[in-house]
C-alpha cells in the first residue's frame, strides 16, 4: 500500500488501486513493461454490451439492405449471412485465443524474472499489431507489426465516420418520409454526422467513467429493439413465399452469374459482422482481461449472430416488392418497409428511432475503440507526433488527445460528403479492407508458427487441438472476402459506381511504408522488444 489518496493518484497521473484490476492484470502489465494508466472498470456483461452495441449487427443489416438485395437478393442475403457468420466465428475464435495468450510461468516466478525466451501476449489495447510483433517471422517482424498498426488505426478511424454517417442519413430519410418536399442535401448529412460525433466525443470525455454502465443499458435496448421491430412486421406485413425467399437470387449489378453477384453483395453481411476485435482495444480497461475478454468476445458474436439472423429472415419474408422498396425516396428500404407495413408515420418514426439511438451508441463505442487503438500505437512511437497522441490526461485516465483527434478526423472525413458521396463511400469501404488486412496478417502469423511446430504461449482460452484448423479456416474465409471488398457493386463501372477504396488503400499503405523507411523504422518500438527488455532487466 502506498498510502496515497485518490487525489494524489490523480495528480501523479496514476490509476487508483481499485481500478488496477486483478493481480493477474497487474502482473500482465508488468510483464509487458507497461504502466496501468487507464481504469479497469469493464466487466463481463459491460464488455459484451460494448461489442454487441458497437457492431450493431441487426441495425447494420437494416441500413445496408439495398446492397444485399441488389446483388444477391433474399437468398443471397440469408445464405450469405450464414456463411459469413460461420467464417467470422472462426476469425474471432482465432483472435480470442491470441488475446488470452500469456505465460503461466510469469505467475509462478517474480515479475521481472527471466522467462527463458518465452514470448508473452496478455491483452493490450494494441491488439493485432502487438500479436504480429510477437508471432511474425523475425525478418519481417518489425515492418509487419508497423503496417498492421497503421491498418488497424486507419480502419477504426474510418469506422467512426461510417457509423455516424448511417445514423445521420437515417435521420434525413425520416425527414423525407415526414416532409416529402424536403430537399435531400449532402451537407445536411455532414452536419448531422458532426453533431453525432461531437456528442460521442463529449460522452467519451466527460462520462468515460460511466461507459460500462451505459453499455449495459444500451445492450438491453439493442436486444429489446429487435422485438419492437420484428413483432409488427410479422403481425402486419404480407408474407413472401418461403421457397422464393430461400431460393431467389438477384443479379442487379449485371455480373456473369448469381454466385459472383452474391459474393459482391456480401458487403452488407460482412459489415454487420465486422469489428468484434473492438473489445481487444479496450482490454487495458477490462478486469481480469486475459480470461474475461475471450469469453465476452465470443458471447457478443453469438448474441449478435442470433439477433442478426432473426432480423434478416423477418425482413426477407416481409419486405414486399423488392424494386418498389429499392426506389424509396428515403434512400433506406427498411424505412419504406416499416411504413408500408404499419401505414403510420408515428409507428415508422418510433421503430426507426430505435436504430438512431443504437447507432448513436455505436458511435460512442467506436470513438472509444478508435482512440485506444490510436493511443496504443502512438505509445509505441508508430505515428508522427506520437508523444501528443500517447498522452493520458492525469486524473481523467483517458487518452484525451487521441479522443479529440478522432473528432477532428471524423469531421474532416465527413466533409468529403459535401463534395462527393462517392469519395465518402470509398472512405467507408476502407474500414472493411483495413480491418480484414489486420485480421489476415495477425492470424497468418500464428498459423505459420503452428505449421512450423513452434511453441505458442499458454492461453487461458484455448482452441486446443483444433487451433490450426480454425486458423486455416479463418484465413480461407478472409482472403476471398478481402479481394471482393474492392469490387464495385455493378459491372457498369463509372466514376460514380467505381469502388475507389482500392486507390485509397494503396495510397495509405504506400505512404505508411515510405514513412516507415524514412523515419518509422528508427523510432517505432515493436511491443515484443519491450517484453524482452522487461524480462532481461
C-alpha positions as CSV (number, residue, x, y, z in Angstrom):
1,X,0.0,0.0,0.0
2,X,1.3,3.4,-0.9
3,X,-0.8,5.5,1.4
4,X,-1.8,7.9,-1.4
5,X,-5.4,9.1,-1.6
6,X,-7.4,9.3,-4.9
7,X,-6.5,13.0,-5.4
8,X,-2.8,12.2,-5.1
9,X,-3.1,9.4,-7.5
10,X,-4.7,11.7,-10.0
11,X,-2.0,14.3,-9.6
12,X,0.6,11.7,-10.4
13,X,-1.3,10.5,-13.4
14,X,-1.8,7.1,-11.8
15,X,-4.9,4.9,-11.5
16,X,-6.4,4.4,-8.1
17,X,-5.7,0.8,-6.9
18,X,-9.4,-0.2,-7.1
19,X,-9.2,0.4,-10.9
20,X,-6.0,-1.6,-11.5
21,X,-7.8,-4.9,-11.9
22,X,-6.8,-8.3,-10.6
23,X,-3.3,-9.5,-9.6
24,X,-3.1,-11.3,-12.9
25,X,-3.8,-7.9,-14.7
26,X,-1.1,-6.2,-12.8
27,X,1.4,-8.9,-13.5
28,X,0.5,-9.0,-17.2
29,X,1.1,-5.2,-17.4
30,X,4.4,-5.5,-15.6
31,X,5.4,-8.4,-18.0
32,X,4.7,-6.1,-20.9
33,X,6.7,-3.3,-19.4
34,X,3.6,-1.1,-19.2
35,X,2.1,1.2,-16.5
36,X,-1.6,1.0,-15.8
37,X,-2.9,4.4,-16.8
38,X,-6.5,3.5,-17.8
39,X,-9.2,2.4,-15.4
40,X,-10.1,-1.3,-15.4
41,X,-13.9,-0.8,-14.9
42,X,-15.3,-3.1,-17.6
43,X,-16.6,-6.5,-16.5
44,X,-18.1,-9.4,-18.5
45,X,-21.6,-8.0,-19.1
46,X,-20.4,-4.5,-19.9
47,X,-17.8,-5.6,-22.4
48,X,-20.4,-8.0,-24.0
49,X,-22.6,-4.9,-24.3
50,X,-19.7,-2.9,-25.7
51,X,-19.1,-5.5,-28.5
52,X,-22.8,-6.0,-29.3
53,X,-23.7,-2.3,-29.5
54,X,-20.6,-1.3,-31.4
55,X,-21.1,-3.8,-34.2
56,X,-25.0,-3.3,-34.2
57,X,-25.4,-6.4,-36.4
58,X,-29.2,-6.3,-36.9
59,X,-29.1,-2.5,-37.3
60,X,-26.4,-2.6,-39.9
61,X,-28.3,-5.3,-41.9
62,X,-31.3,-2.9,-42.0
63,X,-29.4,0.1,-43.0
64,X,-27.3,-1.6,-45.7
65,X,-30.2,-3.8,-47.0
66,X,-30.1,-2.2,-50.5
67,X,-26.7,-3.5,-51.5
68,X,-27.6,-7.1,-50.5
69,X,-30.9,-7.0,-52.3
70,X,-29.3,-5.6,-55.5
71,X,-26.5,-8.2,-55.6
72,X,-27.7,-11.5,-54.1
73,X,-31.3,-11.0,-53.3
74,X,-33.1,-12.6,-50.4
75,X,-31.5,-16.0,-50.9
76,X,-28.0,-14.4,-51.2
77,X,-28.6,-12.4,-48.0
78,X,-29.7,-15.3,-45.9
79,X,-27.2,-17.9,-47.1
80,X,-24.5,-15.3,-47.3
81,X,-25.2,-14.3,-43.7
82,X,-25.0,-17.9,-42.5
83,X,-21.7,-18.4,-44.4
84,X,-20.2,-15.1,-43.2
85,X,-21.3,-15.8,-39.6
86,X,-19.6,-19.2,-39.6
87,X,-16.4,-17.7,-41.2
88,X,-16.2,-14.8,-38.8
89,X,-16.8,-17.2,-35.9
90,X,-13.5,-18.9,-36.9
91,X,-11.8,-15.5,-37.2
92,X,-12.9,-14.2,-33.8
93,X,-12.1,-17.6,-32.2
94,X,-8.6,-17.2,-33.5
95,X,-8.4,-13.6,-32.2
96,X,-9.9,-14.5,-28.9
97,X,-7.2,-17.2,-28.4
98,X,-4.4,-14.7,-29.2
99,X,-6.0,-12.2,-26.8
100,X,-5.7,-14.7,-24.0
101,X,-2.1,-15.7,-24.5
102,X,0.3,-15.3,-21.7
103,X,2.9,-17.3,-19.9
104,X,1.8,-19.0,-16.8
105,X,5.5,-19.2,-15.7
106,X,5.2,-15.4,-15.1
107,X,2.6,-16.0,-12.4
108,X,4.9,-18.5,-10.7
109,X,8.2,-16.5,-10.9
110,X,9.0,-13.0,-9.7
111,X,7.6,-10.5,-12.1
112,X,10.9,-9.5,-13.6
113,X,12.5,-12.9,-13.6
114,X,13.8,-14.2,-17.0
115,X,11.3,-16.4,-18.9
116,X,13.8,-18.4,-20.9
117,X,13.0,-16.8,-24.2
118,X,9.2,-17.4,-23.9
119,X,7.1,-14.8,-25.5
120,X,4.2,-13.1,-23.7
121,X,1.0,-11.8,-25.1
122,X,-1.5,-10.7,-22.4
123,X,-4.3,-8.4,-23.8
124,X,-3.2,-4.9,-24.6
125,X,-5.0,-2.1,-26.4
126,X,-2.7,-2.6,-29.4
127,X,-4.4,-5.9,-30.4
128,X,-3.3,-7.2,-33.8
129,X,-0.1,-5.2,-34.3
130,X,1.0,-6.4,-30.9
131,X,0.4,-10.0,-31.7
132,X,2.1,-9.6,-35.1
133,X,5.1,-8.2,-33.3
134,X,5.3,-11.4,-31.2
135,X,4.4,-14.0,-33.8
136,X,5.7,-12.8,-37.2
137,X,8.9,-14.2,-38.6
138,X,11.8,-12.2,-37.3
139,X,12.9,-10.9,-40.7
140,X,9.7,-9.1,-41.3
141,X,8.6,-8.8,-37.7
142,X,9.0,-5.0,-37.2
143,X,7.6,-3.9,-40.6
144,X,4.6,-6.3,-40.4
145,X,3.8,-5.1,-36.9
146,X,4.1,-1.5,-38.0
147,X,1.9,-1.8,-41.1
148,X,-0.7,-3.7,-39.1
149,X,-0.8,-0.9,-36.6
150,X,-1.4,1.6,-39.4
151,X,-4.2,-0.6,-40.9
152,X,-6.0,-1.0,-37.6
153,X,-5.7,2.7,-36.7
154,X,-6.9,3.7,-40.2
155,X,-9.8,1.2,-40.2
156,X,-11.1,2.3,-36.8
157,X,-10.9,6.0,-37.6
158,X,-12.9,5.4,-40.8
159,X,-15.4,3.3,-38.8
160,X,-16.4,6.3,-36.7
161,X,-17.5,8.3,-39.7
162,X,-19.1,5.2,-41.2
163,X,-21.5,4.6,-38.4
164,X,-22.2,8.3,-37.7
165,X,-22.9,8.7,-41.4
166,X,-25.5,5.9,-41.3
167,X,-27.2,7.5,-38.2
168,X,-27.2,10.9,-39.8
169,X,-28.6,9.9,-43.1
170,X,-31.3,7.8,-41.5
171,X,-32.5,11.0,-39.8
172,X,-32.6,12.6,-43.2
173,X,-34.6,9.6,-44.5
174,X,-37.1,10.1,-41.8
175,X,-37.4,13.8,-42.7
176,X,-38.1,12.8,-46.3
177,X,-40.8,10.4,-45.2
178,X,-42.5,13.0,-43.0
179,X,-41.9,16.0,-45.2
180,X,-41.9,14.8,-48.9
181,X,-41.0,18.3,-50.2
182,X,-37.7,18.2,-48.2
183,X,-34.7,18.6,-50.5
184,X,-32.1,15.9,-49.5
185,X,-28.8,17.8,-49.2
186,X,-25.5,16.1,-48.6
187,X,-24.2,18.9,-46.4
188,X,-27.2,18.3,-44.1
189,X,-26.0,14.8,-43.7
190,X,-22.5,16.1,-42.9
191,X,-23.8,18.4,-40.2
192,X,-25.7,15.5,-38.6
193,X,-22.5,13.4,-38.7
194,X,-20.6,16.1,-37.0
195,X,-23.3,16.5,-34.4
196,X,-23.5,12.8,-33.6
197,X,-19.7,12.5,-33.5
198,X,-19.4,15.6,-31.2
199,X,-21.9,14.1,-28.8
200,X,-19.9,10.8,-28.8
201,X,-16.7,12.6,-28.1
202,X,-18.2,14.6,-25.2
203,X,-19.6,11.4,-23.8
204,X,-16.1,9.7,-24.0
205,X,-14.6,12.7,-22.4
206,X,-16.9,13.7,-19.5
207,X,-18.7,10.5,-18.9
208,X,-16.0,8.0,-19.6
209,X,-16.3,6.5,-16.0
210,X,-19.9,5.7,-16.8
211,X,-19.3,4.0,-20.1
212,X,-19.5,0.4,-18.8
213,X,-22.9,1.2,-17.1
214,X,-24.2,2.8,-20.3
215,X,-23.1,-0.2,-22.4
216,X,-25.2,-2.4,-20.2
217,X,-28.3,-0.2,-20.7
218,X,-27.8,0.0,-24.4
219,X,-27.4,-3.8,-24.6
220,X,-30.9,-4.0,-23.2
221,X,-32.2,-1.5,-25.9
222,X,-30.3,-3.4,-28.5
223,X,-32.0,-6.7,-27.7
224,X,-35.5,-5.4,-26.9
225,X,-35.3,-3.2,-30.0
226,X,-35.2,-6.3,-32.2
227,X,-38.6,-7.5,-30.9
228,X,-40.0,-3.9,-31.1
229,X,-39.4,-4.2,-34.9
230,X,-39.9,-7.8,-35.9
231,X,-43.2,-8.2,-34.0
232,X,-45.1,-5.5,-36.0
233,X,-43.5,-6.9,-39.2
234,X,-44.7,-10.5,-38.6
235,X,-48.1,-9.4,-37.4
236,X,-48.9,-6.7,-40.0
237,X,-46.8,-7.3,-43.2
238,X,-47.8,-9.7,-46.0
239,X,-45.6,-12.8,-46.2
240,X,-43.4,-13.7,-49.1
241,X,-43.3,-17.3,-50.2
242,X,-40.7,-19.4,-48.3
243,X,-39.5,-21.1,-51.4
244,X,-38.9,-17.7,-53.1
245,X,-37.2,-16.3,-50.0
246,X,-34.6,-19.1,-49.7
247,X,-34.0,-19.7,-53.4
248,X,-34.4,-16.4,-55.3
249,X,-31.0,-14.8,-56.1
250,X,-30.7,-11.4,-57.7
251,X,-28.1,-10.1,-60.1
252,X,-28.9,-6.4,-60.2
253,X,-25.3,-5.5,-60.8
254,X,-25.1,-7.3,-64.1
255,X,-22.5,-9.9,-63.1
256,X,-21.8,-13.0,-65.1
257,X,-23.7,-15.2,-62.7
258,X,-25.7,-15.0,-59.4
259,X,-22.8,-16.5,-57.5
260,X,-20.5,-13.6,-58.3
261,X,-23.3,-11.2,-57.6
262,X,-23.9,-12.8,-54.2
263,X,-20.2,-12.5,-53.3
264,X,-20.1,-8.9,-54.3
265,X,-23.3,-8.2,-52.3
266,X,-21.8,-9.8,-49.2
267,X,-20.7,-6.3,-48.2
268,X,-24.0,-6.0,-46.2
269,X,-23.4,-9.1,-44.1
270,X,-19.7,-8.6,-43.8
271,X,-20.1,-5.1,-42.4
272,X,-22.8,-6.4,-40.0
273,X,-20.2,-8.9,-38.5
274,X,-17.0,-7.0,-38.8
275,X,-15.1,-5.5,-35.9
276,X,-15.6,-7.7,-32.8
277,X,-12.0,-7.2,-32.1
278,X,-13.2,-3.8,-30.7
279,X,-13.2,-5.4,-27.2
280,X,-9.5,-6.2,-27.6
281,X,-8.6,-2.5,-27.9
282,X,-10.4,-1.9,-24.6
283,X,-8.5,-4.7,-22.9
284,X,-6.5,-2.5,-20.6
285,X,-9.8,-1.3,-19.2
286,X,-11.2,-4.8,-18.5
287,X,-10.9,-6.5,-15.2
288,X,-9.2,-9.9,-15.4
289,X,-8.8,-9.2,-19.1
290,X,-7.0,-12.4,-20.3
291,X,-9.9,-14.5,-19.1
292,X,-12.9,-12.1,-19.4
293,X,-12.1,-10.8,-22.9
294,X,-12.2,-14.0,-25.0
295,X,-15.4,-15.2,-23.4
296,X,-17.0,-11.8,-23.8
297,X,-15.9,-11.5,-27.4
298,X,-17.4,-14.9,-28.4
299,X,-20.6,-14.2,-26.4
300,X,-21.0,-10.9,-28.4
301,X,-20.6,-12.8,-31.7
302,X,-23.2,-15.4,-30.7
303,X,-25.7,-12.9,-29.4
304,X,-25.5,-10.6,-32.4
305,X,-25.4,-13.5,-34.8
306,X,-28.8,-14.8,-33.5
307,X,-30.3,-11.3,-33.5
308,X,-29.0,-10.5,-36.9
309,X,-30.3,-13.8,-38.4
310,X,-33.7,-13.2,-36.8
311,X,-34.0,-9.7,-38.3
312,X,-32.7,-10.8,-41.7
313,X,-35.2,-13.7,-42.1
314,X,-38.0,-11.4,-40.9
315,X,-37.1,-8.7,-43.5
316,X,-36.8,-11.2,-46.3
317,X,-40.3,-12.6,-45.6
318,X,-42.0,-9.2,-45.1
319,X,-40.2,-6.7,-47.4
320,X,-42.8,-6.9,-50.2
321,X,-41.9,-5.9,-53.8
322,X,-38.1,-5.5,-54.0
323,X,-38.0,-3.0,-56.8
324,X,-40.5,-0.7,-55.0
325,X,-38.6,-0.5,-51.7
326,X,-35.3,-0.1,-53.5
327,X,-36.7,3.0,-55.2
328,X,-37.8,4.6,-52.0
329,X,-37.2,8.4,-51.7
330,X,-36.0,7.9,-48.2
331,X,-32.9,6.1,-49.6
332,X,-33.3,3.4,-46.9
333,X,-35.5,0.5,-48.0
334,X,-36.1,-0.5,-44.3
335,X,-37.9,2.8,-43.6
336,X,-40.2,2.1,-46.6
337,X,-40.8,-1.4,-45.3
338,X,-41.8,0.0,-41.9
339,X,-44.2,2.5,-43.4
340,X,-45.7,0.0,-45.9
341,X,-46.3,-2.4,-43.0
342,X,-47.7,-0.1,-40.4
343,X,-49.2,2.6,-42.6
344,X,-48.4,5.0,-39.8
345,X,-45.8,7.8,-39.7
346,X,-45.8,7.7,-35.9
347,X,-45.1,4.0,-35.8
348,X,-42.4,4.2,-38.5
349,X,-40.7,7.1,-36.7
350,X,-40.7,5.2,-33.4
351,X,-39.3,2.0,-35.0
352,X,-36.6,3.9,-36.8
353,X,-35.8,5.9,-33.7
354,X,-34.6,2.7,-32.1
355,X,-31.9,2.4,-34.8
356,X,-30.9,6.1,-34.4
357,X,-30.4,5.5,-30.7
358,X,-28.4,2.3,-31.0
359,X,-26.3,3.6,-33.9
360,X,-25.5,6.8,-31.9
361,X,-24.5,4.5,-29.0
362,X,-22.4,2.6,-31.5
363,X,-20.6,5.8,-32.5
364,X,-19.7,6.3,-28.8
365,X,-18.1,2.9,-28.6
366,X,-16.4,3.4,-32.0
367,X,-14.8,6.5,-30.6
368,X,-13.6,4.6,-27.5
369,X,-12.1,1.8,-29.6
370,X,-10.5,4.1,-32.3
371,X,-8.9,6.4,-29.7
372,X,-7.5,3.5,-27.7
373,X,-6.0,1.9,-30.8
374,X,-4.5,5.3,-31.8
375,X,-3.2,5.9,-28.3
376,X,-1.6,2.4,-28.1
377,X,0.1,2.7,-31.5
378,X,1.4,6.2,-30.6
379,X,2.7,4.8,-27.2
380,X,5.0,2.6,-29.3
381,X,6.1,5.5,-31.4
382,X,4.3,4.3,-34.5
383,X,2.8,7.7,-35.5
384,X,4.1,11.2,-36.3
385,X,3.8,13.3,-33.1
386,X,3.4,10.1,-31.1
387,X,4.1,11.9,-27.7
388,X,1.0,14.0,-28.3
389,X,-1.3,11.1,-29.2
390,X,0.0,8.9,-26.4
391,X,-0.6,11.5,-23.6
392,X,-3.0,10.4,-20.9
393,X,-4.6,13.3,-19.0
394,X,-3.8,13.0,-15.3
395,X,-7.0,12.5,-13.2
396,X,-9.1,11.7,-16.3
397,X,-7.3,8.4,-17.1
398,X,-8.3,8.6,-20.7
399,X,-6.2,9.3,-23.8
400,X,-7.9,12.7,-24.3
401,X,-5.7,13.9,-27.1
402,X,-6.4,10.8,-29.1
403,X,-10.1,11.2,-28.4
404,X,-10.1,14.8,-29.7
405,X,-8.0,13.8,-32.8
406,X,-10.6,11.2,-33.6
407,X,-13.2,14.0,-33.6
408,X,-11.1,16.1,-36.0
409,X,-10.5,13.2,-38.3
410,X,-14.2,12.4,-38.4
411,X,-15.2,16.0,-39.1
412,X,-12.6,16.2,-42.0
413,X,-13.7,12.8,-43.5
414,X,-17.4,13.7,-43.2
415,X,-16.8,16.9,-45.1
416,X,-15.8,14.8,-48.1
417,X,-19.5,14.0,-48.4
418,X,-20.2,17.7,-49.3
419,X,-18.1,17.4,-52.4
420,X,-18.7,13.8,-53.3
421,X,-20.7,11.0,-51.8
422,X,-18.7,8.5,-53.9
423,X,-15.5,9.6,-52.2
424,X,-17.0,9.3,-48.8
425,X,-18.3,5.8,-49.6
426,X,-14.7,4.9,-50.6
427,X,-13.6,6.0,-47.1
428,X,-16.3,3.9,-45.5
429,X,-15.2,0.9,-47.6
430,X,-11.7,1.4,-46.3
431,X,-12.9,0.3,-42.9
432,X,-13.7,-3.2,-44.3
433,X,-10.4,-3.7,-46.3
434,X,-8.2,-2.3,-43.5
435,X,-9.6,-4.5,-40.7
436,X,-9.7,-7.6,-42.9
437,X,-6.0,-6.9,-43.7
438,X,-5.1,-6.7,-40.0
439,X,-7.0,-10.0,-39.3
440,X,-5.3,-11.8,-42.2
441,X,-1.8,-10.7,-41.1
442,X,-2.2,-11.5,-37.4
443,X,-3.9,-14.8,-37.8
444,X,-1.5,-15.7,-40.6
445,X,1.5,-15.2,-38.3
446,X,0.0,-17.5,-35.6
447,X,-0.9,-20.1,-38.3
448,X,2.7,-20.0,-39.6
449,X,4.0,-20.7,-36.1
450,X,1.7,-23.7,-35.8
451,X,2.8,-25.0,-39.2
452,X,6.4,-24.7,-38.2
453,X,5.7,-26.6,-35.0
454,X,6.9,-23.6,-32.9
455,X,5.6,-23.4,-29.3
456,X,2.9,-20.8,-28.5
457,X,2.5,-19.2,-25.1
458,X,0.0,-20.7,-22.7
459,X,-3.5,-19.2,-23.1
460,X,-6.4,-19.2,-20.7
461,X,-8.9,-19.6,-23.6
462,X,-7.6,-22.2,-25.9
463,X,-8.7,-23.7,-29.3
464,X,-6.8,-26.8,-28.3
465,X,-6.0,-29.4,-31.0
466,X,-8.4,-27.6,-33.4
467,X,-6.2,-24.4,-33.3
468,X,-4.5,-25.0,-36.7
469,X,-7.8,-26.0,-38.4
470,X,-9.6,-22.9,-37.0
471,X,-6.8,-20.6,-38.1
472,X,-6.7,-22.1,-41.6
473,X,-10.5,-21.9,-41.9
474,X,-10.3,-18.2,-40.8
475,X,-7.7,-17.4,-43.5
476,X,-9.5,-19.4,-46.2
477,X,-12.6,-17.3,-45.4
478,X,-10.9,-13.9,-45.1
479,X,-8.7,-13.9,-48.2
480,X,-11.6,-14.1,-50.8
481,X,-13.5,-11.5,-48.8
482,X,-10.5,-9.2,-48.9
483,X,-10.4,-9.4,-52.7
484,X,-14.2,-8.9,-53.2
485,X,-14.2,-6.0,-50.8
486,X,-12.5,-3.9,-53.6
487,X,-15.2,-4.8,-56.2
488,X,-17.7,-2.3,-57.3
489,X,-21.4,-3.2,-56.9
490,X,-22.1,-3.2,-60.7
491,X,-20.3,-4.2,-63.9
492,X,-21.2,-0.9,-65.4
493,X,-18.3,0.9,-63.8
494,X,-18.4,4.7,-63.9
495,X,-16.9,7.4,-61.8
496,X,-19.9,7.2,-59.6
497,X,-20.1,3.4,-59.3
498,X,-16.4,2.7,-59.0
499,X,-15.2,1.4,-55.6
500,X,-12.4,3.9,-55.1
501,X,-11.3,2.3,-51.8
502,X,-8.6,0.4,-53.7
503,X,-6.9,3.6,-54.6
504,X,-7.1,5.0,-51.1
505,X,-5.9,1.7,-49.6
506,X,-2.9,1.5,-51.8
507,X,-2.1,5.2,-51.2
508,X,-2.3,5.0,-47.5
509,X,-0.3,1.7,-47.2
510,X,2.2,3.1,-49.6
511,X,2.6,6.3,-47.6
512,X,2.9,4.4,-44.4
513,X,5.6,2.2,-45.9
514,X,7.5,5.3,-47.1
515,X,7.2,6.9,-43.7
516,X,8.4,3.6,-42.1
517,X,11.5,3.5,-44.3
518,X,12.4,7.2,-43.7
519,X,11.6,7.6,-40.1
520,X,9.3,4.9,-38.6
521,X,11.9,2.1,-38.5
522,X,14.2,4.2,-36.4
523,X,11.5,5.2,-33.8
524,X,8.8,2.5,-33.8
525,X,9.2,0.2,-30.8
526,X,7.7,-3.2,-31.5
527,X,5.9,-4.3,-28.4
528,X,7.8,-7.6,-28.2
529,X,11.0,-5.7,-27.6
530,X,9.5,-4.2,-24.5
531,X,8.6,-7.6,-23.3
532,X,12.1,-8.9,-23.8
533,X,13.6,-5.8,-22.3
534,X,11.5,-6.2,-19.2
535,X,12.3,-9.9,-19.0
536,X,16.0,-9.3,-19.1
537,X,16.2,-6.3,-16.8
